[in-house]
């Protein structure tokens, strides 16, 4: 029997469970929640950027464009690429920032 970890998003207070080996983003989506913006789900777009305030986790491969080694050392990661090893408290970046990033990406691709 697996032990699910509890993930708490600090700003909204939303809590959800994440199974071992499951990404935080996938767990959130499977439970019908929307506390973290969703983009490509593959670590390349940066939309699901969060800061881990407490807890232990493993990281999968993430775009260094969106998560630099320096920011990763400060707990900034992509929710689609982190897998809890304990209960986590995360803080989502504001949705407005995600929308601005989307607009910038769209603008760049049109050039």
N, CA, C and O atoms as a Tinker XYZ file with bonds, in Angstrom:
   444  protein
     1  N      0.842000   -1.184000    0.000000    73     2
     2  CA     0.000000    0.000000    0.000000    64     1     3
     3  C      0.886000    1.245000    0.000000    63     2     4     5
     4  O      1.773000    1.375000    0.843000    81     3
     5  N      0.653000    2.143000   -0.926000    73     3     6
     6  CA     1.487000    3.332000   -1.031000    64     5     7
     7  C      0.990000    4.421000   -0.079000    63     6     8     9
     8  O     -0.182000    4.469000    0.294000    81     7
     9  N      1.910000    5.272000    0.289000    73     7    10
    10  CA     1.604000    6.390000    1.170000    64     9    11
    11  C      1.598000    7.669000    0.347000    63    10    12    13
    12  O      2.640000    8.078000   -0.166000    81    11
    13  N      0.448000    8.301000    0.216000    73    11    14
    14  CA     0.358000    9.557000   -0.530000    64    13    15
    15  C      0.875000   10.704000    0.331000    63    14    16    17
    16  O      0.714000   10.713000    1.552000    81    15
    17  N      1.490000   11.655000   -0.329000    73    15    18
    18  CA     1.990000   12.846000    0.349000    64    17    19
    19  C      0.992000   13.977000    0.156000    63    18    20    21
    20  O      0.304000   14.035000   -0.863000    81    19
    21  N      0.914000   14.866000    1.120000    73    19    22
    22  CA     0.031000   16.023000    1.010000    64    21    23
    23  C      0.827000   17.210000    0.471000    63    22    24    25
    24  O      1.914000   17.523000    0.957000    81    23
    25  N      0.262000   17.858000   -0.542000    73    23    26
    26  CA     0.869000   19.056000   -1.125000    64    25    27
    27  C     -0.061000   20.223000   -0.804000    63    26    28    29
    28  O     -1.266000   20.154000   -1.047000    81    27
    29  N      0.503000   21.281000   -0.265000    73    27    30
    30  CA    -0.267000   22.482000    0.074000    64    29    31
    31  C      0.259000   23.640000   -0.745000    63    30    32    33
    32  O      1.458000   23.917000   -0.740000    81    31
    33  N     -0.639000   24.324000   -1.454000    73    31    34
    34  CA    -0.254000   25.535000   -2.177000    64    33    35
    35  C     -0.491000   26.697000   -1.214000    63    34    36    37
    36  O     -1.625000   26.955000   -0.809000    81    35
    37  N      0.573000   27.389000   -0.853000    73    35    38
    38  CA     0.576000   28.410000    0.196000    64    37    39
    39  C     -0.424000   29.544000   -0.039000    63    38    40    41
    40  O     -1.175000   29.892000    0.872000    81    39
    41  N     -0.449000   30.117000   -1.221000    73    39    42
    42  CA    -1.289000   31.306000   -1.486000    64    41    43
    43  C     -2.778000   30.998000   -1.414000    63    42    44    45
    44  O     -3.545000   31.760000   -0.825000    81    43
    45  N     -3.188000   29.885000   -2.012000    73    43    46
    46  CA    -4.613000   29.557000   -2.074000    64    45    47
    47  C     -5.073000   28.714000   -0.896000    63    46    48    49
    48  O     -6.262000   28.675000   -0.580000    81    47
    49  N     -4.127000   28.037000   -0.246000    73    47    50
    50  CA    -4.489000   27.123000    0.837000    64    49    51
    51  C     -4.991000   25.780000    0.328000    63    50    52    53
    52  O     -5.372000   24.923000    1.126000    81    51
    53  N     -4.998000   25.582000   -0.992000    73    51    54
    54  CA    -5.472000   24.315000   -1.572000    64    53    55
    55  C     -4.510000   23.200000   -1.187000    63    54    56    57
    56  O     -3.290000   23.356000   -1.248000    81    55
    57  N     -5.090000   22.070000   -0.789000    73    55    58
    58  CA    -4.316000   20.878000   -0.422000    64    57    59
    59  C     -4.776000   19.715000   -1.288000    63    58    60    61
    60  O     -5.963000   19.568000   -1.580000    81    59
    61  N     -3.816000   18.895000   -1.692000    73    59    62
    62  CA    -4.165000   17.689000   -2.446000    64    61    63
    63  C     -3.120000   16.625000   -2.174000    63    62    64    65
    64  O     -2.036000   16.905000   -1.665000    81    63
    65  N     -3.471000   15.397000   -2.526000    73    63    66
    66  CA    -2.574000   14.265000   -2.298000    64    65    67
    67  C     -1.838000   13.893000   -3.577000    63    66    68    69
    68  O     -2.368000   13.992000   -4.684000    81    67
    69  N     -0.604000   13.464000   -3.383000    73    67    70
    70  CA     0.252000   13.072000   -4.493000    64    69    71
    71  C      0.875000   11.720000   -4.152000    63    70    72    73
    72  O      1.518000   11.563000   -3.114000    81    71
    73  N      0.677000   10.762000   -5.026000    73    71    74
    74  CA     1.227000    9.425000   -4.822000    64    73    75
    75  C      2.732000    9.416000   -5.062000    63    74    76    77
    76  O      3.229000   10.220000   -5.851000    81    75
    77  N      3.461000    8.537000   -4.407000    73    75    78
    78  CA     4.897000    8.407000   -4.695000    64    77    79
    79  C      5.113000    8.132000   -6.186000    63    78    80    81
    80  O      4.410000    7.314000   -6.780000    81    79
    81  N      6.082000    8.813000   -6.780000    73    79    82
    82  CA     6.374000    8.635000   -8.198000    64    81    83
    83  C      5.486000    9.440000   -9.129000    63    82    84    85
    84  O      5.655000    9.379000  -10.347000    81    83
    85  N      4.542000   10.193000   -8.579000    73    83    86
    86  CA     3.632000   11.011000   -9.380000    64    85    87
    87  C      4.082000   12.472000   -9.285000    63    86    88    89
    88  O      4.472000   12.937000   -8.214000    81    87
    89  N      4.026000   13.189000  -10.404000    73    87    90
    90  CA     4.411000   14.603000  -10.357000    64    89    91
    91  C      3.334000   15.409000   -9.639000    63    90    92    93
    92  O      2.160000   15.039000   -9.632000    81    91
    93  N      3.750000   16.501000   -9.044000    73    91    94
    94  CA     2.825000   17.389000   -8.344000    64    93    95
    95  C      1.750000   17.894000   -9.310000    63    94    96    97
    96  O      0.572000   17.946000   -8.955000    81    95
    97  N      2.148000   18.264000  -10.521000    73    95    98
    98  CA     1.181000   18.784000  -11.489000    64    97    99
    99  C      0.139000   17.732000  -11.877000    63    98   100   101
   100  O     -1.054000   18.029000  -11.948000    81    99
   101  N      0.592000   16.516000  -12.126000    73    99   102
   102  CA    -0.333000   15.441000  -12.510000    64   101   103
   103  C     -1.325000   15.144000  -11.382000    63   102   104   105
   104  O     -2.514000   14.950000  -11.634000    81   103
   105  N     -0.837000   15.111000  -10.149000    73   103   106
   106  CA    -1.719000   14.863000   -9.006000    64   105   107
   107  C     -2.775000   15.959000   -8.895000    63   106   108   109
   108  O     -3.952000   15.678000   -8.672000    81   107
   109  N     -2.343000   17.207000   -9.051000    73   107   110
   110  CA    -3.268000   18.337000   -8.979000    64   109   111
   111  C     -4.343000   18.218000  -10.062000    63   110   112   113
   112  O     -5.532000   18.374000   -9.782000    81   111
   113  N     -3.925000   17.944000  -11.289000    73   111   114
   114  CA    -4.878000   17.838000  -12.401000    64   113   115
   115  C     -5.847000   16.672000  -12.206000    63   114   116   117
   116  O     -7.042000   16.812000  -12.465000    81   115
   117  N     -5.346000   15.535000  -11.754000    73   115   118
   118  CA    -6.208000   14.358000  -11.576000    64   117   119
   119  C     -7.294000   14.594000  -10.536000    63   118   120   121
   120  O     -8.334000   13.936000  -10.554000    81   119
   121  N     -7.048000   15.534000   -9.630000    73   119   122
   122  CA    -8.035000   15.843000   -8.602000    64   121   123
   123  C     -8.905000   17.039000   -8.969000    63   122   124   125
   124  O     -9.670000   17.541000   -8.146000    81   123
   125  N     -8.775000   17.496000  -10.233000    73   123   126
   126  CA    -9.626000   18.572000  -10.735000    64   125   127
   127  C     -9.320000   19.941000  -10.156000    63   126   128   129
   128  O    -10.186000   20.816000  -10.144000    81   127
   129  N     -8.098000   20.137000   -9.677000    73   127   130
   130  CA    -7.724000   21.412000   -9.068000    64   129   131
   131  C     -6.957000   22.276000  -10.065000    63   130   132   133
   132  O     -6.424000   21.780000  -11.058000    81   131
   133  N     -6.910000   23.580000   -9.783000    73   131   134
   134  CA    -6.247000   24.512000  -10.703000    64   133   135
   135  C     -5.429000   25.549000   -9.947000    63   134   136   137
   136  O     -5.520000   26.741000  -10.240000    81   135
   137  N     -4.639000   25.113000   -8.985000    73   135   138
   138  CA    -3.840000   26.083000   -8.215000    64   137   139
   139  C     -2.493000   26.379000   -8.853000    63   138   140   141
   140  O     -1.807000   27.310000   -8.433000    81   139
   141  N     -2.099000   25.604000   -9.864000    73   139   142
   142  CA    -0.837000   25.819000  -10.580000    64   141   143
   143  C     -1.160000   25.924000  -12.067000    63   142   144   145
   144  O     -1.886000   25.077000  -12.589000    81   143
   145  N     -0.643000   26.941000  -12.771000    73   143   146
   146  CA    -0.887000   27.043000  -14.209000    64   145   147
   147  C     -0.313000   25.829000  -14.948000    63   146   148   149
   148  O      0.727000   25.295000  -14.561000    81   147
   149  N     -0.990000   25.404000  -16.000000    73   147   150
   150  CA    -0.580000   24.221000  -16.758000    64   149   151
   151  C     -0.170000   24.638000  -18.165000    63   150   152   153
   152  O     -0.861000   25.410000  -18.829000    81   151
   153  N      0.964000   24.112000  -18.600000    73   151   154
   154  CA     1.443000   24.384000  -19.954000    64   153   155
   155  C      1.684000   23.078000  -20.679000    63   154   156   157
   156  O      0.755000   22.308000  -20.922000    81   155
   157  N      2.935000   22.835000  -21.022000    73   155   158
   158  CA     3.281000   21.676000  -21.855000    64   157   159
   159  C      3.309000   20.344000  -21.110000    63   158   160   161
   160  O      3.244000   19.287000  -21.738000    81   159
   161  N      3.403000   20.379000  -19.799000    73   159   162
   162  CA     3.480000   19.182000  -18.947000    64   161   163
   163  C      4.765000   18.390000  -19.133000    63   162   164   165
   164  O      4.868000   17.264000  -18.645000    81   163
   165  N      5.742000   18.952000  -19.825000    73   163   166
   166  CA     6.964000   18.214000  -20.103000    64   165   167
   167  C      8.252000   18.881000  -19.650000    63   166   168   169
   168  O      9.337000   18.425000  -20.012000    81   167
   169  N      8.160000   19.948000  -18.868000    73   167   170
   170  CA     9.353000   20.594000  -18.348000    64   169   171
   171  C      9.978000   21.629000  -19.253000    63   170   172   173
   172  O     11.072000   22.116000  -18.968000    81   171
   173  N      9.299000   21.982000  -20.357000    73   171   174
   174  CA     9.911000   22.892000  -21.314000    64   173   175
   175  C      9.361000   24.295000  -21.375000    63   174   176   177
   176  O     10.035000   25.188000  -21.888000    81   175
   177  N      8.153000   24.527000  -20.867000    73   175   178
   178  CA     7.543000   25.848000  -21.067000    64   177   179
   179  C      7.658000   26.780000  -19.868000    63   178   180   181
   180  O      7.621000   27.998000  -20.038000    81   179
   181  N      7.796000   26.247000  -18.675000    73   179   182
   182  CA     7.943000   27.079000  -17.487000    64   181   183
   183  C      6.657000   27.586000  -16.872000    63   182   184   185
   184  O      6.710000   28.302000  -15.872000    81   183
   185  N      5.507000   27.249000  -17.423000    73   183   186
   186  CA     4.236000   27.747000  -16.898000    64   185   187
   187  C      3.965000   27.282000  -15.473000    63   186   188   189
   188  O      3.402000   28.037000  -14.681000    81   187
   189  N      4.349000   26.070000  -15.134000    73   187   190
   190  CA     3.997000   25.498000  -13.832000    64   189   191
   191  C      5.077000   25.749000  -12.784000    63   190   192   193
   192  O      5.240000   24.959000  -11.855000    81   191
   193  N      5.807000   26.841000  -12.932000    73   191   194
   194  CA     6.889000   27.159000  -11.995000    64   193   195
   195  C      6.329000   27.429000  -10.603000    63   194   196   197
   196  O      5.380000   28.196000  -10.437000    81   195
   197  N      6.929000   26.789000   -9.618000    73   195   198
   198  CA     6.557000   26.963000   -8.220000    64   197   199
   199  C      7.835000   27.078000   -7.392000    63   198   200   201
   200  O      8.928000   26.760000   -7.859000    81   199
   201  N      7.674000   27.530000   -6.180000    73   199   202
   202  CA     8.767000   27.539000   -5.213000    64   201   203
   203  C      8.394000   26.550000   -4.125000    63   202   204   205
   204  O      7.306000   26.631000   -3.554000    81   203
   205  N      9.285000   25.622000   -3.838000    73   203   206
   206  CA     9.048000   24.667000   -2.750000    64   205   207
   207  C      9.510000   25.344000   -1.467000    63   206   208   209
   208  O     10.689000   25.654000   -1.300000    81   207
   209  N      8.558000   25.567000   -0.562000    73   207   210
   210  CA     8.847000   26.232000    0.701000    64   209   211
   211  C      9.292000   25.241000    1.769000    63   210   212   213
   212  O     10.106000   25.572000    2.632000    81   211
   213  N      8.754000   24.021000    1.709000    73   211   214
   214  CA     9.174000   22.993000    2.653000    64   213   215
   215  C      8.880000   21.619000    2.075000    63   214   216   217
   216  O      7.969000   21.443000    1.266000    81   215
   217  N      9.678000   20.650000    2.512000    73   215   218
   218  CA     9.497000   19.269000    2.082000    64   217   219
   219  C     10.623000   18.800000    1.188000    63   218   220   221
   220  O     11.438000   19.590000    0.711000    81   219
   221  N     10.651000   17.498000    0.974000    73   219   222
   222  CA    11.674000   16.866000    0.145000    64   221   223
   223  C     11.050000   16.339000   -1.138000    63   222   224   225
   224  O      9.897000   15.909000   -1.151000    81   223
   225  N     11.822000   16.379000   -2.211000    73   223   226
   226  CA    11.325000   15.962000   -3.515000    64   225   227
   227  C     12.485000   15.580000   -4.412000    63   226   228   229
   228  O     13.636000   15.938000   -4.161000    81   227
   229  N     12.158000   14.848000   -5.459000    73   227   230
   230  CA    13.109000   14.551000   -6.535000    64   229   231
   231  C     12.701000   15.375000   -7.739000    63   230   232   233
   232  O     11.524000   15.680000   -7.929000    81   231
   233  N     13.689000   15.734000   -8.554000    73   231   234
   234  CA    13.415000   16.514000   -9.760000    64   233   235
   235  C     13.716000   15.701000  -11.009000    63   234   236   237
   236  O     14.700000   14.964000  -11.070000    81   235
   237  N     12.854000   15.850000  -11.998000    73   235   238
   238  CA    13.129000   15.349000  -13.323000    64   237   239
   239  C     13.807000   16.451000  -14.127000    63   238   240   241
   240  O     14.120000   17.517000  -13.597000    81   239
   241  N     14.026000   16.187000  -15.393000    73   239   242
   242  CA    14.687000   17.148000  -16.280000    64   241   243
   243  C     13.784000   18.358000  -16.518000    63   242   244   245
   244  O     12.599000   18.218000  -16.823000    81   243
   245  N     14.381000   19.567000  -16.370000    73   243   246
   246  CA    13.657000   20.816000  -16.576000    64   245   247
   247  C     14.462000   21.723000  -17.496000    63   246   248   249
   248  O     15.691000   21.646000  -17.529000    81   247
   249  N     13.783000   22.570000  -18.234000    73   247   250
   250  CA    14.444000   23.541000  -19.107000    64   249   251
   251  C     15.257000   24.519000  -18.270000    63   250   252   253
   252  O     14.724000   25.147000  -17.355000    81   251
   253  N     16.539000   24.650000  -18.576000    73   251   254
   254  CA    17.401000   25.602000  -17.857000    64   253   255
   255  C     17.070000   27.041000  -18.235000    63   254   256   257
   256  O     17.504000   27.976000  -17.563000    81   255
   257  N     16.312000   27.221000  -19.295000    73   255   258
   258  CA    15.854000   28.555000  -19.674000    64   257   259
   259  C     14.857000   29.054000  -18.621000    63   258   260   261
   260  O     14.847000   30.237000  -18.281000    81   259
   261  N     14.023000   28.148000  -18.111000    73   259   262
   262  CA    12.975000   28.522000  -17.164000    64   261   263
   263  C     13.377000   28.307000  -15.711000    63   262   264   265
   264  O     12.873000   28.990000  -14.820000    81   263
   265  N     14.275000   27.371000  -15.468000    73   263   266
   266  CA    14.762000   27.111000  -14.109000    64   265   267
   267  C     16.282000   27.005000  -14.176000    63   266   268   269
   268  O     16.836000   25.969000  -14.544000    81   267
   269  N     16.932000   28.089000  -13.816000    73   267   270
   270  CA    18.392000   28.108000  -13.822000    64   269   271
   271  C     18.913000   27.314000  -12.623000    63   270   272   273
   272  O     18.175000   27.107000  -11.659000    81   271
   273  N     20.154000   26.873000  -12.667000    73   271   274
   274  CA    20.713000   26.181000  -11.503000    64   273   275
   275  C     20.630000   27.034000  -10.227000    63   274   276   277
   276  O     20.419000   26.497000   -9.140000    81   275
   277  N     20.793000   28.337000  -10.353000    73   275   278
   278  CA    20.709000   29.230000   -9.196000    64   277   279
   279  C     19.292000   29.277000   -8.633000    63   278   280   281
   280  O     19.104000   29.207000   -7.418000    81   279
   281  N     18.297000   29.395000   -9.506000    73   279   282
   282  CA    16.914000   29.449000   -9.018000    64   281   283
   283  C     16.487000   28.088000   -8.465000    63   282   284   285
   284  O     15.726000   28.022000   -7.499000    81   283
   285  N     16.969000   27.015000   -9.067000    73   283   286
   286  CA    16.647000   25.672000   -8.567000    64   285   287
   287  C     17.211000   25.478000   -7.159000    63   286   288   289
   288  O     16.573000   24.855000   -6.310000    81   287
   289  N     18.408000   26.013000   -6.914000    73   287   290
   290  CA    19.018000   25.921000   -5.588000    64   289   291
   291  C     18.193000   26.677000   -4.543000    63   290   292   293
   292  O     18.282000   26.378000   -3.352000    81   291
   293  N     17.399000   27.645000   -4.976000    73   291   294
   294  CA    16.527000   28.411000   -4.075000    64   293   295
   295  C     15.132000   27.796000   -3.962000    63   294   296   297
   296  O     14.241000   28.393000   -3.357000    81   295
   297  N     14.936000   26.609000   -4.538000    73   295   298
   298  CA    13.649000   25.921000   -4.435000    64   297   299
   299  C     12.691000   26.164000   -5.573000    63   298   300   301
   300  O     11.556000   25.689000   -5.527000    81   299
   301  N     13.109000   26.890000   -6.599000    73   299   302
   302  CA    12.239000   27.166000   -7.739000    64   301   303
   303  C     12.319000   25.997000   -8.714000    63   302   304   305
   304  O     13.397000   25.647000   -9.195000    81   303
   305  N     11.173000   25.402000   -8.998000    73   303   306
   306  CA    11.116000   24.204000   -9.835000    64   305   307
   307  C      9.832000   24.211000  -10.667000    63   306   308   309
   308  O      8.983000   25.086000  -10.497000    81   307
   309  N      9.696000   23.248000  -11.552000    73   307   310
   310  CA     8.470000   23.090000  -12.339000    64   309   311
   311  C      7.637000   21.976000  -11.723000    63   310   312   313
   312  O      8.141000   20.879000  -11.482000    81   311
   313  N      6.372000   22.253000  -11.471000    73   311   314
   314  CA     5.489000   21.281000  -10.812000    64   313   315
   315  C      5.332000   20.004000  -11.628000    63   314   316   317
   316  O      5.053000   18.944000  -11.066000    81   315
   317  N      5.504000   20.088000  -12.929000    73   315   318
   318  CA     5.384000   18.896000  -13.777000    64   317   319
   319  C      6.598000   17.974000  -13.647000    63   318   320   321
   320  O      6.574000   16.841000  -14.128000    81   319
   321  N      7.650000   18.458000  -12.999000    73   319   322
   322  CA     8.898000   17.697000  -12.916000    64   321   323
   323  C      9.377000   17.457000  -11.491000    63   322   324   325
   324  O     10.536000   17.099000  -11.280000    81   323
   325  N      8.491000   17.650000  -10.504000    73   323   326
   326  CA     8.891000   17.306000   -9.138000    64   325   327
   327  C      8.005000   16.196000   -8.597000    63   326   328   329
   328  O      6.804000   16.135000   -8.858000    81   327
   329  N      8.645000   15.327000   -7.836000    73   327   330
   330  CA     8.021000   14.131000   -7.288000    64   329   331
   331  C      8.274000   14.122000   -5.785000    63   330   332   333
   332  O      9.417000   13.959000   -5.357000    81   331
   333  N      7.227000   14.294000   -4.973000    73   331   334
   334  CA     7.410000   14.401000   -3.527000    64   333   335
   335  C      8.022000   13.147000   -2.890000    63   334   336   337
   336  O      7.748000   12.017000   -3.294000    81   335
   337  N      8.854000   13.395000   -1.888000    73   335   338
   338  CA     9.389000   12.337000   -1.032000    64   337   339
   339  C      8.857000   12.520000    0.384000    63   338   340   341
   340  O      9.085000   11.685000    1.259000    81   339
   341  N      8.138000   13.636000    0.597000    73   339   342
   342  CA     7.500000   13.957000    1.876000    64   341   343
   343  C      6.359000   14.919000    1.566000    63   342   344   345
   344  O      6.136000   15.264000    0.406000    81   343
   345  N      5.641000   15.349000    2.585000    73   343   346
   346  CA     4.642000   16.391000    2.378000    64   345   347
   347  C      5.360000   17.643000    1.890000    63   346   348   349
   348  O      6.482000   17.922000    2.311000    81   347
   349  N      4.709000   18.401000    0.996000    73   347   350
   350  CA     5.310000   19.608000    0.431000    64   349   351
   351  C      4.422000   20.820000    0.661000    63   350   352   353
   352  O      3.195000   20.718000    0.671000    81   351
   353  N      5.059000   21.960000    0.843000    73   351   354
   354  CA     4.371000   23.247000    0.781000    64   353   355
   355  C      5.015000   23.995000   -0.375000    63   354   356   357
   356  O      6.229000   24.196000   -0.411000    81   355
   357  N      4.171000   24.404000   -1.322000    73   355   358
   358  CA     4.670000   25.108000   -2.498000    64   357   359
   359  C      3.998000   26.473000   -2.587000    63   358   360   361
   360  O      2.948000   26.709000   -1.991000    81   359
   361  N      4.626000   27.360000   -3.341000    73   359   362
   362  CA     4.005000   28.647000   -3.628000    64   361   363
   363  C      4.032000   28.824000   -5.136000    63   362   364   365
   364  O      5.086000   28.772000   -5.769000    81   363
   365  N      2.875000   29.030000   -5.684000    73   363   366
   366  CA     2.747000   29.191000   -7.127000    64   365   367
   367  C      3.079000   30.616000   -7.513000    63   366   368   369
   368  O      2.748000   31.559000   -6.794000    81   367
   369  N      3.745000   30.771000   -8.672000    73   367   370
   370  CA     3.952000   32.135000   -9.147000    64   369   371
   371  C      2.603000   32.648000   -9.641000    63   370   372   373
   372  O      1.774000   31.858000  -10.093000    81   371
   373  N      2.368000   33.959000   -9.564000    73   371   374
   374  CA     1.068000   34.499000   -9.981000    64   373   375
   375  C      0.750000   34.165000  -11.437000    63   374   376   377
   376  O      1.636000   34.164000  -12.292000    81   375
   377  N     -0.500000   33.886000  -11.703000    73   375   378
   378  CA    -0.967000   33.528000  -13.036000    64   377   379
   379  C     -0.657000   34.618000  -14.063000    63   378   380   381
   380  O     -0.415000   34.312000  -15.230000    81   379
   381  N     -0.661000   35.877000  -13.643000    73   379   382
   382  CA    -0.364000   36.975000  -14.572000    64   381   383
   383  C      1.020000   36.789000  -15.188000    63   382   384   385
   384  O      1.216000   37.059000  -16.373000    81   383
   385  N      1.973000   36.331000  -14.390000    73   383   386
   386  CA     3.325000   36.098000  -14.905000    64   385   387
   387  C      3.313000   35.007000  -15.960000    63   386   388   389
   388  O      4.019000   35.099000  -16.964000    81   387
   389  N      2.514000   33.977000  -15.734000    73   387   390
   390  CA     2.414000   32.882000  -16.703000    64   389   391
   391  C      1.802000   33.394000  -18.008000    63   390   392   393
   392  O      2.246000   33.018000  -19.092000    81   391
   393  N      0.800000   34.238000  -17.907000    73   391   394
   394  CA     0.172000   34.781000  -19.111000    64   393   395
   395  C      1.148000   35.673000  -19.875000    63   394   396   397
   396  O      1.169000   35.654000  -21.106000    81   395
   397  N      1.957000   36.454000  -19.157000    73   395   398
   398  CA     2.946000   37.298000  -19.819000    64   397   399
   399  C      3.972000   36.434000  -20.540000    63   398   400   401
   400  O      4.375000   36.754000  -21.658000    81   399
   401  N      4.396000   35.348000  -19.913000    73   399   402
   402  CA     5.358000   34.442000  -20.543000    64   401   403
   403  C      4.766000   33.842000  -21.803000    63   402   404   405
   404  O      5.464000   33.698000  -22.807000    81   403
   405  N      3.488000   33.490000  -21.767000    73   403   406
   406  CA     2.817000   32.914000  -22.934000    64   405   407
   407  C      2.784000   33.930000  -24.071000    63   406   408   409
   408  O      3.039000   33.583000  -25.224000    81   407
   409  N      2.471000   35.183000  -23.748000    73   407   410
   410  CA     2.415000   36.228000  -24.763000    64   409   411
   411  C      3.811000   36.441000  -25.364000    63   410   412   413
   412  O      3.943000   36.610000  -26.576000    81   411
   413  N      4.853000   36.433000  -24.518000    73   411   414
   414  CA     6.203000   36.625000  -25.028000    64   413   415
   415  C      6.606000   35.482000  -25.948000    63   414   416   417
   416  O      7.229000   35.707000  -26.986000    81   415
   417  N      6.249000   34.251000  -25.570000    73   415   418
   418  CA     6.561000   33.083000  -26.391000    64   417   419
   419  C      5.846000   33.184000  -27.734000    63   418   420   421
   420  O      6.435000   32.899000  -28.777000    81   419
   421  N      4.568000   33.592000  -27.709000    73   419   422
   422  CA     3.794000   33.740000  -28.939000    64   421   423
   423  C      4.408000   34.825000  -29.824000    63   422   424   425
   424  O      4.518000   34.659000  -31.039000    81   423
   425  N      4.801000   35.925000  -29.208000    73   423   426
   426  CA     5.398000   37.020000  -29.968000    64   425   427
   427  C      6.700000   36.578000  -30.615000    63   426   428   429
   428  O      6.938000   36.880000  -31.784000    81   427
   429  N      7.539000   35.876000  -29.885000    73   427   430
   430  CA     8.821000   35.421000  -30.426000    64   429   431
   431  C      8.618000   34.470000  -31.593000    63   430   432   433
   432  O      9.348000   34.530000  -32.583000    81   431
   433  N      7.619000   33.585000  -31.479000    73   431   434
   434  CA     7.430000   32.592000  -32.534000    64   433   435
   435  C      6.848000   33.215000  -33.803000    63   434   436   437
   436  O      6.934000   32.623000  -34.879000    81   435
   437  N      6.263000   34.394000  -33.682000    73   435   438
   438  CA     5.677000   35.042000  -34.845000    64   437   439
   439  C      6.701000   35.851000  -35.628000    63   438   440   441
   440  O      6.446000   36.248000  -36.765000    81   439
   441  N      7.858000   36.095000  -35.020000    73   439   442
   442  CA     8.893000   36.911000  -35.684000    64   441   443
   443  C      9.599000   36.157000  -36.763000    63   442   444
   444  O     10.492000   36.700000  -37.413000    81   443
